[in-house]
């Protein structure tokens, strides 16, 4: 009796583990749908920020001169 209970327990554990692994795999393949995440817009805004930054950079000498004014 104890042997058959042990086999049943092992079988149940294997079944639960297999089912859990299958569910994790299916979630990993599913696309993430979140309208608040927009990679294309992020890259566009980041590009705009870089262009803005580049147009406003100062040399060290200009910064020191302007900080004294």
N, CA, C and O atoms as a Tripos MOL2 file, in Angstrom:
@<TRIPOS>MOLECULE
protein
  276   275    69     0     0
PROTEIN
NO_CHARGES

@<TRIPOS>ATOM
      1 N           0.8240   -1.1970    0.0000 N.3       1 UNK1
      2 CA          0.0000    0.0000    0.0000 C.3       1 UNK1
      3 C           0.8640    1.2550    0.0000 C.2       1 UNK1
      4 O           0.6060    2.1870   -0.7610 O.2       1 UNK1
      5 N           1.8820    1.2830    0.8440 N.am      2 UNK2
      6 CA          2.7530    2.4590    0.9040 C.3       2 UNK2
      7 C           3.4870    2.6480   -0.4140 C.2       2 UNK2
      8 O           3.7110    3.7820   -0.8390 O.2       2 UNK2
      9 N           3.8600    1.5650   -1.0590 N.am      3 UNK3
     10 CA          4.5560    1.6430   -2.3440 C.3       3 UNK3
     11 C           3.6680    2.2420   -3.4210 C.2       3 UNK3
     12 O           4.1280    3.0600   -4.2170 O.2       3 UNK3
     13 N           2.4060    1.8490   -3.4560 N.am      4 UNK4
     14 CA          1.4950    2.3930   -4.4730 C.3       4 UNK4
     15 C           1.1680    3.8560   -4.1910 C.2       4 UNK4
     16 O           0.9780    4.6310   -5.1280 O.2       4 UNK4
     17 N           1.0990    4.2460   -2.9330 N.am      5 UNK5
     18 CA          0.8690    5.6560   -2.5770 C.3       5 UNK5
     19 C           2.0700    6.5010   -2.9970 C.2       5 UNK5
     20 O           1.9170    7.6250   -3.4730 O.2       5 UNK5
     21 N           3.2520    5.9480   -2.8150 N.am      6 UNK6
     22 CA          4.4640    6.6660   -3.1960 C.3       6 UNK6
     23 C           4.4940    6.8550   -4.7150 C.2       6 UNK6
     24 O           4.8470    7.9300   -5.2000 O.2       6 UNK6
     25 N           4.1210    5.8070   -5.4660 N.am      7 UNK7
     26 CA          4.0910    5.9010   -6.9240 C.3       7 UNK7
     27 C           3.0530    6.9260   -7.3710 C.2       7 UNK7
     28 O           3.2970    7.6930   -8.3020 O.2       7 UNK7
     29 N           1.9140    6.9400   -6.7210 N.am      8 UNK8
     30 CA          0.8740    7.9060   -7.0470 C.3       8 UNK8
     31 C           1.3520    9.3340   -6.7680 C.2       8 UNK8
     32 O           1.1020   10.2450   -7.5580 O.2       8 UNK8
     33 N           2.0350    9.5180   -5.6460 N.am      9 UNK9
     34 CA          2.5480   10.8440   -5.2910 C.3       9 UNK9
     35 C           3.5770   11.3090   -6.3220 C.2       9 UNK9
     36 O           3.5600   12.4670   -6.7420 O.2       9 UNK9
     37 N           4.4680   10.4100   -6.7270 N.am     10 UNK10
     38 CA          5.4790   10.7570   -7.7360 C.3      10 UNK10
     39 C           4.8060   11.1020   -9.0530 C.2      10 UNK10
     40 O           5.1990   12.0600   -9.7190 O.2      10 UNK10
     41 N           3.7930   10.3300   -9.4350 N.am     11 UNK11
     42 CA          3.0600   10.5850  -10.6640 C.3      11 UNK11
     43 C           2.3750   11.9500  -10.6210 C.2      11 UNK11
     44 O           2.4190   12.6950  -11.5990 O.2      11 UNK11
     45 N           1.7540   12.2760   -9.5170 N.am     12 UNK12
     46 CA          1.0880   13.5700   -9.3700 C.3      12 UNK12
     47 C           2.0830   14.7300   -9.4200 C.2      12 UNK12
     48 O           1.8220   15.7590  -10.0440 O.2      12 UNK12
     49 N           3.2110   14.5550   -8.7640 N.am     13 UNK13
     50 CA          4.2450   15.6000   -8.7870 C.3      13 UNK13
     51 C           4.7480   15.8090  -10.2120 C.2      13 UNK13
     52 O           4.9270   16.9450  -10.6520 O.2      13 UNK13
     53 N           4.9750   14.7160  -10.9260 N.am     14 UNK14
     54 CA          5.4350   14.8150  -12.3100 C.3      14 UNK14
     55 C           4.3920   15.5050  -13.1770 C.2      14 UNK14
     56 O           4.7390   16.3140  -14.0370 O.2      14 UNK14
     57 N           3.1310   15.1960  -12.9620 N.am     15 UNK15
     58 CA          2.0520   15.8130  -13.7270 C.3      15 UNK15
     59 C           1.9750   17.3130  -13.4570 C.2      15 UNK15
     60 O           1.8460   18.1080  -14.3880 O.2      15 UNK15
     61 N           2.0530   17.6920  -12.2100 N.am     16 UNK16
     62 CA          1.9940   19.1120  -11.8430 C.3      16 UNK16
     63 C           3.2020   19.8450  -12.4150 C.2      16 UNK16
     64 O           3.0550   20.9450  -12.9480 O.2      16 UNK16
     65 N           4.3800   19.2660  -12.3160 N.am     17 UNK17
     66 CA          5.5870   19.9120  -12.8270 C.3      17 UNK17
     67 C           5.5140   20.0810  -14.3420 C.2      17 UNK17
     68 O           5.8910   21.1300  -14.8650 O.2      17 UNK17
     69 N           5.0360   19.0650  -15.0470 N.am     18 UNK18
     70 CA          4.9210   19.1360  -16.5060 C.3      18 UNK18
     71 C           3.9100   20.1940  -16.9120 C.2      18 UNK18
     72 O           4.1480   20.9590  -17.8470 O.2      18 UNK18
     73 N           2.7920   20.2420  -16.2210 N.am     19 UNK19
     74 CA          1.7630   21.2360  -16.5190 C.3      19 UNK19
     75 C           2.2830   22.6400  -16.2620 C.2      19 UNK19
     76 O           2.0570   23.5440  -17.0670 O.2      19 UNK19
     77 N           2.9760   22.8270  -15.1510 N.am     20 UNK20
     78 CA          3.5270   24.1460  -14.8260 C.3      20 UNK20
     79 C           4.5620   24.5630  -15.8640 C.2      20 UNK20
     80 O           4.5810   25.7220  -16.2790 O.2      20 UNK20
     81 N           5.4130   23.6520  -16.2870 N.am     21 UNK21
     82 CA          6.4350   23.9710  -17.2860 C.3      21 UNK21
     83 C           5.7850   24.3480  -18.6150 C.2      21 UNK21
     84 O           6.2510   25.2630  -19.2940 O.2      21 UNK21
     85 N           4.7260   23.6570  -18.9880 N.am     22 UNK22
     86 CA          4.0300   23.9660  -20.2330 C.3      22 UNK22
     87 C           3.3830   25.3490  -20.1680 C.2      22 UNK22
     88 O           3.3860   26.0810  -21.1570 O.2      22 UNK22
     89 N           2.8370   25.7040  -19.0240 N.am     23 UNK23
     90 CA          2.2110   27.0240  -18.8800 C.3      23 UNK23
     91 C           3.2540   28.1290  -18.9440 C.2      23 UNK23
     92 O           3.0120   29.1710  -19.5530 O.2      23 UNK23
     93 N           4.4080   27.9160  -18.3240 N.am     24 UNK24
     94 CA          5.4780   28.9100  -18.3630 C.3      24 UNK24
     95 C           5.9560   29.0880  -19.8000 C.2      24 UNK24
     96 O           6.1750   30.2150  -20.2430 O.2      24 UNK24
     97 N           6.1190   27.9970  -20.5260 N.am     25 UNK25
     98 CA          6.5720   28.0720  -21.9150 C.3      25 UNK25
     99 C           5.5510   28.8230  -22.7730 C.2      25 UNK25
    100 O           5.9340   29.6090  -23.6390 O.2      25 UNK25
    101 N           4.2780   28.5930  -22.5450 N.am     26 UNK26
    102 CA          3.2690   29.2880  -23.3510 C.3      26 UNK26
    103 C           3.2440   30.7780  -23.0330 C.2      26 UNK26
    104 O           2.9930   31.5860  -23.9270 O.2      26 UNK26
    105 N           3.4970   31.1650  -21.7820 N.am     27 UNK27
    106 CA          3.5570   32.5810  -21.4360 C.3      27 UNK27
    107 C           4.7960   33.2370  -22.0300 C.2      27 UNK27
    108 O           4.7540   34.4080  -22.4100 O.2      27 UNK27
    109 N           5.8970   32.4980  -22.1150 N.am     28 UNK28
    110 CA          7.1370   33.0590  -22.6560 C.3      28 UNK28
    111 C           6.9920   33.3750  -24.1370 C.2      28 UNK28
    112 O           7.6160   34.3170  -24.6260 O.2      28 UNK28
    113 N           6.1860   32.6120  -24.8580 N.am     29 UNK29
    114 CA          6.0090   32.8200  -26.2930 C.3      29 UNK29
    115 C           4.9520   33.8700  -26.6030 C.2      29 UNK29
    116 O           4.9060   34.3870  -27.7190 O.2      29 UNK29
    117 N           4.1140   34.1880  -25.6460 N.am     30 UNK30
    118 CA          3.0200   35.1320  -25.8760 C.3      30 UNK30
    119 C           3.5630   36.5580  -25.9240 C.2      30 UNK30
    120 O           4.4160   36.9180  -25.1130 O.2      30 UNK30
    121 N           3.0860   37.3640  -26.8520 N.am     31 UNK31
    122 CA          3.5480   38.7590  -26.8940 C.3      31 UNK31
    123 C           3.0280   39.5270  -25.6810 C.2      31 UNK31
    124 O           1.9410   39.2510  -25.1720 O.2      31 UNK31
    125 N           3.8080   40.4740  -25.2390 N.am     32 UNK32
    126 CA          3.3980   41.3130  -24.1140 C.3      32 UNK32
    127 C           2.5710   42.4610  -24.6820 C.2      32 UNK32
    128 O           3.0650   43.2580  -25.4800 O.2      32 UNK32
    129 N           1.3300   42.5360  -24.2710 N.am     33 UNK33
    130 CA          0.4380   43.5830  -24.7640 C.3      33 UNK33
    131 C           0.2470   44.6030  -23.6470 C.2      33 UNK33
    132 O          -0.3810   44.3280  -22.6240 O.2      33 UNK33
    133 N           0.8020   45.7770  -23.8720 N.am     34 UNK34
    134 CA          0.6530   46.8600  -22.9090 C.3      34 UNK34
    135 C           0.6980   48.1670  -23.6980 C.2      34 UNK34
    136 O           1.7660   48.5560  -24.1700 O.2      34 UNK34
    137 N          -0.4250   48.8470  -23.8500 N.am     35 UNK35
    138 CA         -0.4450   50.0710  -24.6530 C.3      35 UNK35
    139 C           0.4320   51.1840  -24.0800 C.2      35 UNK35
    140 O           0.7500   52.1400  -24.7870 O.2      35 UNK35
    141 N           0.8250   51.0750  -22.8190 N.am     36 UNK36
    142 CA          1.6770   52.1010  -22.2250 C.3      36 UNK36
    143 C           3.1390   51.9210  -22.6320 C.2      36 UNK36
    144 O           3.9540   52.8160  -22.4090 O.2      36 UNK36
    145 N           3.4770   50.7840  -23.2220 N.am     37 UNK37
    146 CA          4.8440   50.5280  -23.6640 C.3      37 UNK37
    147 C           4.8850   50.6950  -25.1730 C.2      37 UNK37
    148 O           4.2610   49.9310  -25.9100 O.2      37 UNK37
    149 N           5.6230   51.6980  -25.6280 N.am     38 UNK38
    150 CA          5.7120   51.9910  -27.0550 C.3      38 UNK38
    151 C           7.1800   52.2030  -27.4170 C.2      38 UNK38
    152 O           7.6700   53.3310  -27.3700 O.2      38 UNK38
    153 N           7.8880   51.1300  -27.7780 N.am     39 UNK39
    154 CA          9.3270   51.2480  -28.0550 C.3      39 UNK39
    155 C           9.6390   52.2240  -29.1930 C.2      39 UNK39
    156 O          10.6330   52.9480  -29.1230 O.2      39 UNK39
    157 N           8.8140   52.2560  -30.2290 N.am     40 UNK40
    158 CA          9.0700   53.1630  -31.3500 C.3      40 UNK40
    159 C           8.9970   54.6200  -30.8920 C.2      40 UNK40
    160 O           9.8330   55.4350  -31.2810 O.2      40 UNK40
    161 N           8.0070   54.9450  -30.0750 N.am     41 UNK41
    162 CA          7.8780   56.3120  -29.5580 C.3      41 UNK41
    163 C           9.0450   56.6500  -28.6400 C.2      41 UNK41
    164 O           9.5520   57.7710  -28.6650 O.2      41 UNK41
    165 N           9.4730   55.6810  -27.8270 N.am     42 UNK42
    166 CA         10.6160   55.9040  -26.9390 C.3      42 UNK42
    167 C          11.8590   56.2450  -27.7580 C.2      42 UNK42
    168 O          12.5740   57.1940  -27.4380 O.2      42 UNK42
    169 N          12.1170   55.4700  -28.8190 N.am     43 UNK43
    170 CA         13.2890   55.7240  -29.6470 C.3      43 UNK43
    171 C          13.1910   57.0730  -30.3510 C.2      43 UNK43
    172 O          14.1970   57.7700  -30.4890 O.2      43 UNK43
    173 N          11.9950   57.4520  -30.7960 N.am     44 UNK44
    174 CA         11.8040   58.7550  -31.4370 C.3      44 UNK44
    175 C          12.1150   59.8830  -30.4620 C.2      44 UNK44
    176 O          12.8500   60.8120  -30.7960 O.2      44 UNK44
    177 N          11.5550   59.8030  -29.2590 N.am     45 UNK45
    178 CA         11.7690   60.8530  -28.2570 C.3      45 UNK45
    179 C          13.2330   60.8850  -27.8240 C.2      45 UNK45
    180 O          13.7910   61.9610  -27.6090 O.2      45 UNK45
    181 N          13.8530   59.7240  -27.6950 N.am     46 UNK46
    182 CA         15.2730   59.6840  -27.3260 C.3      46 UNK46
    183 C          16.1220   60.3470  -28.4020 C.2      46 UNK46
    184 O          17.0710   61.0660  -28.0880 O.2      46 UNK46
    185 N          15.7880   60.1110  -29.6680 N.am     47 UNK47
    186 CA         16.5100   60.7640  -30.7620 C.3      47 UNK47
    187 C          16.3470   62.2760  -30.7210 C.2      47 UNK47
    188 O          17.3010   63.0180  -30.9570 O.2      47 UNK47
    189 N          15.1400   62.7270  -30.4230 N.am     48 UNK48
    190 CA         14.8940   64.1610  -30.2960 C.3      48 UNK48
    191 C          15.7000   64.7480  -29.1380 C.2      48 UNK48
    192 O          16.2440   65.8480  -29.2490 O.2      48 UNK48
    193 N          15.7740   64.0220  -28.0430 N.am     49 UNK49
    194 CA         16.5330   64.4920  -26.8780 C.3      49 UNK49
    195 C          18.0180   64.5960  -27.2070 C.2      49 UNK49
    196 O          18.6810   65.5430  -26.7840 O.2      49 UNK49
    197 N          18.5420   63.6330  -27.9570 N.am     50 UNK50
    198 CA         19.9560   63.6830  -28.3430 C.3      50 UNK50
    199 C          20.2180   64.8880  -29.2360 C.2      50 UNK50
    200 O          21.2110   65.5920  -29.0520 O.2      50 UNK50
    201 N          19.3320   65.1310  -30.2050 N.am     51 UNK51
    202 CA         19.4980   66.2810  -31.0940 C.3      51 UNK51
    203 C          19.4360   67.5890  -30.3000 C.2      51 UNK51
    204 O          20.2230   68.5020  -30.5480 O.2      51 UNK51
    205 N          18.5110   67.6790  -29.3570 N.am     52 UNK52
    206 CA         18.3850   68.8810  -28.5190 C.3      52 UNK52
    207 C          19.6510   69.0700  -27.6840 C.2      52 UNK52
    208 O          20.1830   70.1770  -27.5970 O.2      52 UNK52
    209 N          20.1190   68.0120  -27.0870 N.am     53 UNK53
    210 CA         21.3270   68.0800  -26.2540 C.3      53 UNK53
    211 C          22.5220   68.5260  -27.0850 C.2      53 UNK53
    212 O          23.2890   69.3920  -26.6640 O.2      53 UNK53
    213 N          22.6800   67.9340  -28.2640 N.am     54 UNK54
    214 CA         23.8200   68.2850  -29.1090 C.3      54 UNK54
    215 C          23.7870   69.7550  -29.5230 C.2      54 UNK54
    216 O          24.8360   70.3760  -29.6900 O.2      54 UNK54
    217 N          22.5930   70.3100  -29.6870 N.am     55 UNK55
    218 CA         22.4920   71.7180  -30.1010 C.3      55 UNK55
    219 C          22.6980   72.6830  -28.9270 C.2      55 UNK55
    220 O          22.7960   73.8910  -29.1440 O.2      55 UNK55
    221 N          22.7660   72.1840  -27.7030 N.am     56 UNK56
    222 CA         22.9170   73.0440  -26.5290 C.3      56 UNK56
    223 C          24.1970   72.7760  -25.7300 C.2      56 UNK56
    224 O          24.3580   73.3000  -24.6280 O.2      56 UNK56
    225 N          25.0860   71.9800  -26.2690 N.am     57 UNK57
    226 CA         26.3170   71.6590  -25.5320 C.3      57 UNK57
    227 C          27.2750   72.8420  -25.5590 C.2      57 UNK57
    228 O          27.3160   73.6160  -26.5160 O.2      57 UNK57
    229 N          28.0390   72.9570  -24.4890 N.am     58 UNK58
    230 CA         29.0470   74.0050  -24.3730 C.3      58 UNK58
    231 C          30.4090   73.3550  -24.1730 C.2      58 UNK58
    232 O          30.5270   72.2490  -23.6460 O.2      58 UNK58
    233 N          31.4270   74.0760  -24.6090 N.am     59 UNK59
    234 CA         32.7660   73.6110  -24.2710 C.3      59 UNK59
    235 C          33.0100   73.9470  -22.7960 C.2      59 UNK59
    236 O          32.2580   74.7150  -22.1970 O.2      59 UNK59
    237 N          34.0410   73.3800  -22.2320 N.am     60 UNK60
    238 CA         34.3540   73.6710  -20.8340 C.3      60 UNK60
    239 C          34.6880   75.1510  -20.6630 C.2      60 UNK60
    240 O          34.2700   75.7790  -19.6900 O.2      60 UNK60
    241 N          35.4350   75.6960  -21.6010 N.am     61 UNK61
    242 CA         35.8190   77.1120  -21.5240 C.3      61 UNK61
    243 C          34.5790   78.0080  -21.5920 C.2      61 UNK61
    244 O          34.4740   78.9730  -20.8350 O.2      61 UNK61
    245 N          33.6350   77.6960  -22.4960 N.am     62 UNK62
    246 CA         32.4030   78.4830  -22.5860 C.3      62 UNK62
    247 C          31.5790   78.3590  -21.3140 C.2      62 UNK62
    248 O          30.9920   79.3410  -20.8600 O.2      62 UNK62
    249 N          31.5280   77.1640  -20.7320 N.am     63 UNK63
    250 CA         30.7780   76.9700  -19.4860 C.3      63 UNK63
    251 C          31.3680   77.8200  -18.3690 C.2      63 UNK63
    252 O          30.6390   78.4890  -17.6380 O.2      63 UNK63
    253 N          32.6800   77.7900  -18.2400 N.am     64 UNK64
    254 CA         33.3300   78.5750  -17.1750 C.3      64 UNK64
    255 C          33.0710   80.0560  -17.4030 C.2      64 UNK64
    256 O          32.7350   80.7760  -16.4630 O.2      64 UNK64
    257 N          33.2240   80.5240  -18.6470 N.am     65 UNK65
    258 CA         32.9890   81.9360  -18.9590 C.3      65 UNK65
    259 C          31.5570   82.3220  -18.6400 C.2      65 UNK65
    260 O          31.3210   83.3630  -18.0250 O.2      65 UNK65
    261 N          30.5870   81.4950  -19.0510 N.am     66 UNK66
    262 CA         29.1800   81.8210  -18.8140 C.3      66 UNK66
    263 C          28.8140   81.7440  -17.3310 C.2      66 UNK66
    264 O          27.9530   82.4900  -16.8640 O.2      66 UNK66
    265 N          29.4580   80.8530  -16.6000 N.am     67 UNK67
    266 CA         29.1370   80.7330  -15.1670 C.3      67 UNK67
    267 C          29.6100   81.9510  -14.3910 C.2      67 UNK67
    268 O          29.1010   82.2400  -13.3080 O.2      67 UNK67
    269 N          30.5920   82.6700  -14.9490 N.am     68 UNK68
    270 CA         31.0970   83.8850  -14.2810 C.3      68 UNK68
    271 C          30.2510   85.1140  -14.6120 C.2      68 UNK68
    272 O          30.3260   86.1330  -13.9240 O.2      68 UNK68
    273 N          29.4560   85.0100  -15.6560 N.am     69 UNK69
    274 CA         28.6520   86.1710  -16.0700 C.3      69 UNK69
    275 C          27.4400   86.3660  -15.2020 C.2      69 UNK69
    276 O          26.6670   87.2980  -15.4230 O.2      69 UNK69
@<TRIPOS>BOND
     1     1     2 1
     2     2     3 1
     3     3     4 2
     4     3     5 am
     5     5     6 1
     6     6     7 1
     7     7     8 2
     8     7     9 am
     9     9    10 1
    10    10    11 1
    11    11    12 2
    12    11    13 am
    13    13    14 1
    14    14    15 1
    15    15    16 2
    16    15    17 am
    17    17    18 1
    18    18    19 1
    19    19    20 2
    20    19    21 am
    21    21    22 1
    22    22    23 1
    23    23    24 2
    24    23    25 am
    25    25    26 1
    26    26    27 1
    27    27    28 2
    28    27    29 am
    29    29    30 1
    30    30    31 1
    31    31    32 2
    32    31    33 am
    33    33    34 1
    34    34    35 1
    35    35    36 2
    36    35    37 am
    37    37    38 1
    38    38    39 1
    39    39    40 2
    40    39    41 am
    41    41    42 1
    42    42    43 1
    43    43    44 2
    44    43    45 am
    45    45    46 1
    46    46    47 1
    47    47    48 2
    48    47    49 am
    49    49    50 1
    50    50    51 1
    51    51    52 2
    52    51    53 am
    53    53    54 1
    54    54    55 1
    55    55    56 2
    56    55    57 am
    57    57    58 1
    58    58    59 1
    59    59    60 2
    60    59    61 am
    61    61    62 1
    62    62    63 1
    63    63    64 2
    64    63    65 am
    65    65    66 1
    66    66    67 1
    67    67    68 2
    68    67    69 am
    69    69    70 1
    70    70    71 1
    71    71    72 2
    72    71    73 am
    73    73    74 1
    74    74    75 1
    75    75    76 2
    76    75    77 am
    77    77    78 1
    78    78    79 1
    79    79    80 2
    80    79    81 am
    81    81    82 1
    82    82    83 1
    83    83    84 2
    84    83    85 am
    85    85    86 1
    86    86    87 1
    87    87    88 2
    88    87    89 am
    89    89    90 1
    90    90    91 1
    91    91    92 2
    92    91    93 am
    93    93    94 1
    94    94    95 1
    95    95    96 2
    96    95    97 am
    97    97    98 1
    98    98    99 1
    99    99   100 2
   100    99   101 am
   101   101   102 1
   102   102   103 1
   103   103   104 2
   104   103   105 am
   105   105   106 1
   106   106   107 1
   107   107   108 2
   108   107   109 am
   109   109   110 1
   110   110   111 1
   111   111   112 2
   112   111   113 am
   113   113   114 1
   114   114   115 1
   115   115   116 2
   116   115   117 am
   117   117   118 1
   118   118   119 1
   119   119   120 2
   120   119   121 am
   121   121   122 1
   122   122   123 1
   123   123   124 2
   124   123   125 am
   125   125   126 1
   126   126   127 1
   127   127   128 2
   128   127   129 am
   129   129   130 1
   130   130   131 1
   131   131   132 2
   132   131   133 am
   133   133   134 1
   134   134   135 1
   135   135   136 2
   136   135   137 am
   137   137   138 1
   138   138   139 1
   139   139   140 2
   140   139   141 am
   141   141   142 1
   142   142   143 1
   143   143   144 2
   144   143   145 am
   145   145   146 1
   146   146   147 1
   147   147   148 2
   148   147   149 am
   149   149   150 1
   150   150   151 1
   151   151   152 2
   152   151   153 am
   153   153   154 1
   154   154   155 1
   155   155   156 2
   156   155   157 am
   157   157   158 1
   158   158   159 1
   159   159   160 2
   160   159   161 am
   161   161   162 1
   162   162   163 1
   163   163   164 2
   164   163   165 am
   165   165   166 1
   166   166   167 1
   167   167   168 2
   168   167   169 am
   169   169   170 1
   170   170   171 1
   171   171   172 2
   172   171   173 am
   173   173   174 1
   174   174   175 1
   175   175   176 2
   176   175   177 am
   177   177   178 1
   178   178   179 1
   179   179   180 2
   180   179   181 am
   181   181   182 1
   182   182   183 1
   183   183   184 2
   184   183   185 am
   185   185   186 1
   186   186   187 1
   187   187   188 2
   188   187   189 am
   189   189   190 1
   190   190   191 1
   191   191   192 2
   192   191   193 am
   193   193   194 1
   194   194   195 1
   195   195   196 2
   196   195   197 am
   197   197   198 1
   198   198   199 1
   199   199   200 2
   200   199   201 am
   201   201   202 1
   202   202   203 1
   203   203   204 2
   204   203   205 am
   205   205   206 1
   206   206   207 1
   207   207   208 2
   208   207   209 am
   209   209   210 1
   210   210   211 1
   211   211   212 2
   212   211   213 am
   213   213   214 1
   214   214   215 1
   215   215   216 2
   216   215   217 am
   217   217   218 1
   218   218   219 1
   219   219   220 2
   220   219   221 am
   221   221   222 1
   222   222   223 1
   223   223   224 2
   224   223   225 am
   225   225   226 1
   226   226   227 1
   227   227   228 2
   228   227   229 am
   229   229   230 1
   230   230   231 1
   231   231   232 2
   232   231   233 am
   233   233   234 1
   234   234   235 1
   235   235   236 2
   236   235   237 am
   237   237   238 1
   238   238   239 1
   239   239   240 2
   240   239   241 am
   241   241   242 1
   242   242   243 1
   243   243   244 2
   244   243   245 am
   245   245   246 1
   246   246   247 1
   247   247   248 2
   248   247   249 am
   249   249   250 1
   250   250   251 1
   251   251   252 2
   252   251   253 am
   253   253   254 1
   254   254   255 1
   255   255   256 2
   256   255   257 am
   257   257   258 1
   258   258   259 1
   259   259   260 2
   260   259   261 am
   261   261   262 1
   262   262   263 1
   263   263   264 2
   264   263   265 am
   265   265   266 1
   266   266   267 1
   267   267   268 2
   268   267   269 am
   269   269   270 1
   270   270   271 1
   271   271   272 2
   272   271   273 am
   273   273   274 1
   274   274   275 1
   275   275   276 2
@<TRIPOS>SUBSTRUCTURE
     1 UNK1         2 RESIDUE 1 A UNK
     2 UNK2         6 RESIDUE 1 A UNK
     3 UNK3        10 RESIDUE 1 A UNK
     4 UNK4        14 RESIDUE 1 A UNK
     5 UNK5        18 RESIDUE 1 A UNK
     6 UNK6        22 RESIDUE 1 A UNK
     7 UNK7        26 RESIDUE 1 A UNK
     8 UNK8        30 RESIDUE 1 A UNK
     9 UNK9        34 RESIDUE 1 A UNK
    10 UNK10       38 RESIDUE 1 A UNK
    11 UNK11       42 RESIDUE 1 A UNK
    12 UNK12       46 RESIDUE 1 A UNK
    13 UNK13       50 RESIDUE 1 A UNK
    14 UNK14       54 RESIDUE 1 A UNK
    15 UNK15       58 RESIDUE 1 A UNK
    16 UNK16       62 RESIDUE 1 A UNK
    17 UNK17       66 RESIDUE 1 A UNK
    18 UNK18       70 RESIDUE 1 A UNK
    19 UNK19       74 RESIDUE 1 A UNK
    20 UNK20       78 RESIDUE 1 A UNK
    21 UNK21       82 RESIDUE 1 A UNK
    22 UNK22       86 RESIDUE 1 A UNK
    23 UNK23       90 RESIDUE 1 A UNK
    24 UNK24       94 RESIDUE 1 A UNK
    25 UNK25       98 RESIDUE 1 A UNK
    26 UNK26      102 RESIDUE 1 A UNK
    27 UNK27      106 RESIDUE 1 A UNK
    28 UNK28      110 RESIDUE 1 A UNK
    29 UNK29      114 RESIDUE 1 A UNK
    30 UNK30      118 RESIDUE 1 A UNK
    31 UNK31      122 RESIDUE 1 A UNK
    32 UNK32      126 RESIDUE 1 A UNK
    33 UNK33      130 RESIDUE 1 A UNK
    34 UNK34      134 RESIDUE 1 A UNK
    35 UNK35      138 RESIDUE 1 A UNK
    36 UNK36      142 RESIDUE 1 A UNK
    37 UNK37      146 RESIDUE 1 A UNK
    38 UNK38      150 RESIDUE 1 A UNK
    39 UNK39      154 RESIDUE 1 A UNK
    40 UNK40      158 RESIDUE 1 A UNK
    41 UNK41      162 RESIDUE 1 A UNK
    42 UNK42      166 RESIDUE 1 A UNK
    43 UNK43      170 RESIDUE 1 A UNK
    44 UNK44      174 RESIDUE 1 A UNK
    45 UNK45      178 RESIDUE 1 A UNK
    46 UNK46      182 RESIDUE 1 A UNK
    47 UNK47      186 RESIDUE 1 A UNK
    48 UNK48      190 RESIDUE 1 A UNK
    49 UNK49      194 RESIDUE 1 A UNK
    50 UNK50      198 RESIDUE 1 A UNK
    51 UNK51      202 RESIDUE 1 A UNK
    52 UNK52      206 RESIDUE 1 A UNK
    53 UNK53      210 RESIDUE 1 A UNK
    54 UNK54      214 RESIDUE 1 A UNK
    55 UNK55      218 RESIDUE 1 A UNK
    56 UNK56      222 RESIDUE 1 A UNK
    57 UNK57      226 RESIDUE 1 A UNK
    58 UNK58      230 RESIDUE 1 A UNK
    59 UNK59      234 RESIDUE 1 A UNK
    60 UNK60      238 RESIDUE 1 A UNK
    61 UNK61      242 RESIDUE 1 A UNK
    62 UNK62      246 RESIDUE 1 A UNK
    63 UNK63      250 RESIDUE 1 A UNK
    64 UNK64      254 RESIDUE 1 A UNK
    65 UNK65      258 RESIDUE 1 A UNK
    66 UNK66      262 RESIDUE 1 A UNK
    67 UNK67      266 RESIDUE 1 A UNK
    68 UNK68      270 RESIDUE 1 A UNK
    69 UNK69      274 RESIDUE 1 A UNK
